[in-house]
Amino acid sequence: MRLSQRVLDLKTSPVRKLVPYAEDAVKNGKKIYHLNIGQPDVETPQEFYDAINNFDEKTLKYSHSAGKKELIEEISKYYKKLNINYNPEDILITVGGSEAVLFTLLALFDEGDEILIPEPYYANYNSFFDLLRVKVVPIRTSGDNGFHLPSKEEIEKLVTTKTKAIMFSNPGNPTGTVYKEDELNILNEVSKENNLYIISDEVYREFTYGENKAISFGDFKDAEERVIIIDSISKRYSACGARIGCIISKNKEFMKSIYKLCQSRLSAPTLDMVGAEALYKLPVEYFDSVKNEYQKRRNTLFKELSTMEGVKASEPEGAFYTVVKLPVEDAEAFSIWLLKDFQINMETIMLTPAEGFYATPGLGKDEVRISYAIKDEELITCMKIMREGLIEYKKLKNK
Ligand SMILES: Cc1ncc(COP(=O)(O)O)c(C=O)c1O
């Protein structure tokens, strides 16, 4: 008996790679602050639970494969409030943004087709790229300019006859980068001139700070046929466990193929869609306090990082992550050491080595992703642990 090569080739997620070390640390009595995961600690709005509690059908049936009509209508209204004209027929509900990514790739890519994607990028895409044998062609970006995109010429050079799409998350996971209008214009031009789809993952849309605003690719009227939006309630409403996302596009042929995929798995979870519908009915003001909270944390984190010797960080513009260069050769070894050998008052931190977010071998070796989805006071403790950890680690290495 043998498993498929496809599955055998799958790599461990960089976010989970250090879990065994963390488990050991906990067994040894240490408390771990998780700067490694994007699980927000913000409470899921009560409206979600109330809607599910009020559900009074006697049998929990499959829903329509396209998704619950009422939820789709609420999502369409939500987009219209953003001045983006997506109608119910442009929206299909998926089991999280993750299924939206999988279905989109399934619908667009044959084995060996190429995808352009700015690196570092959300590492979970890799499982799907690997399973479908999609060839990743990374667009190099660097922390030196906050992971913003290179010139049009640099991007164009990467296009081949096999290129099918440009994909990115905006605001970005793991970088926290929010693309400016001229960057999106470049992507639009490259896509138009080379007949490429644009897969715009906008699950962090609301979380932008200061002057930064996330511009949706839904705003680009001339790109309608080429644009596919990946969306989800996981982060927007702090409802990761609900597993509700969607695919949005005005390309009818593409949406027809996605609908076939939706039918093959029958239905998204009915009760979660009931809860999601209530979330989409929340007034836009709901985001004010959540955004303020993340902004406060971002400010705390950036202030601390900017005063740490040898650490290079750019101010995160959105989402709740940032990629930081550390004064160490091997960020994975340092992250493991923090879990195994370091503690302050029996407390330590868990970071995500950033190498796994890059497609180009060797890049990101001295970088980590930090997620600030934890409370401000805890972040201050975490940064103290990181600061002192770096000092101690340097001493050890210089011995
Ligand atoms: C950029 C990005 N896209 C998609 C997802 C998938 O989210 P979900 O499947 O929970 O909707 C995540 C989750 O962390 C993400 O960071």
The ligand as a MOL file (V3000), in Angstrom:
LIG
                    3D

  0  0  0     0  0            999 V3000
M  V30 BEGIN CTAB
M  V30 COUNTS 16 16 0 0 0
M  V30 BEGIN ATOM
M  V30 1 C -4.0830 35.6770 3.1380 0
M  V30 2 C -5.0270 34.6330 3.6120 0
M  V30 3 N -5.8990 34.1110 2.7540 0
M  V30 4 C -6.7720 33.1560 3.1050 0
M  V30 5 C -6.7940 32.6750 4.3950 0
M  V30 6 C -7.7480 31.5680 4.6960 0
M  V30 7 O -8.6340 31.8450 5.6730 0
M  V30 8 P -9.9400 30.9770 5.9690 0
M  V30 9 O -9.8340 29.6880 5.2480 0
M  V30 10 O -9.9730 30.8240 7.4360 0
M  V30 11 O -11.0620 31.8150 5.4480 0
M  V30 12 C -5.8970 33.1770 5.3460 0
M  V30 13 C -5.8590 32.6620 6.7160 0
M  V30 14 O -5.0070 32.9400 7.5140 0
M  V30 15 C -4.9910 34.1810 4.9320 0
M  V30 16 O -4.1000 34.6980 5.7830 0
M  V30 END ATOM
M  V30 BEGIN BOND
M  V30 1 1 1 2
M  V30 2 1 2 3
M  V30 3 2 2 15
M  V30 4 2 3 4
M  V30 5 1 4 5
M  V30 6 1 5 6
M  V30 7 2 5 12
M  V30 8 1 6 7
M  V30 9 1 7 8
M  V30 10 2 8 9
M  V30 11 1 8 10
M  V30 12 1 8 11
M  V30 13 1 12 13
M  V30 14 1 12 15
M  V30 15 2 13 14
M  V30 16 1 15 16
M  V30 END BOND
M  V30 END CTAB
M  END
